[in-house]
């Protein structure tokens, strides 16, 4: 008990229990994934509808950060909202300083630094959310994830949330680097469908892309329904 009451206390085996508990909160969130394709990157998120009274349009899992950067989150919704607002401000600061968002990694590191700070001070708790950042910069299509500890990694394809392991296992077998936008989105839908085999109430996912020469675009319900029939 002495080791999990304060964020600043390491256990004898070098663990920060509050950070691990925050990761458990993420595992209870909606499944989301990001896939990099030939000329862009796609974000796909399942939606957990806890009541038929909830207005589905009010549940936005994929959030716009900048014209060329978006994020999808999993975990505590309130924590995610605060971090999304922080990332938007950081993106604007980057553009004011350098004229444009030259490197998405700088933005991701700022968000990760904010999350990491909440793992080393007494009287606070870690953010109970993981984030996937996706977008286009001077390097090309980029895809990063950031967990409650503030750890970041760049990926070709990545998943977060409740069924993360199943989705990643599927993507490791099926992902190809030279895939097209449509092929990447269909692969993501298949990965979510496969992970949700035991849940017959799998609903329309939320899908967005950022492409070379284009800005952030959220798929319409009609487009999503059409893709679901093909997957």
Secondary structure, DSSP 4 states (H G I P E B T S, - for coil): -TTSS-TT---TTS--HHHHHHHHHHHTS--EEEEEETTEEEEEE------TTS-GGG---EEEEETTEEEEEEE-HHHHHHHHHHHHHHHHHHHHHHSS---HHHHHHHHHHHHHHTTSSTT-----EEEEEEEE-SS-EEEEEE-TT--EEE-SEEEESTTHHHHHHHHHHH--TT--HHHHHHHHHHHHHHHTTT-TT--PPEEEEEETTS--EEPPHHHHHHHHHH-
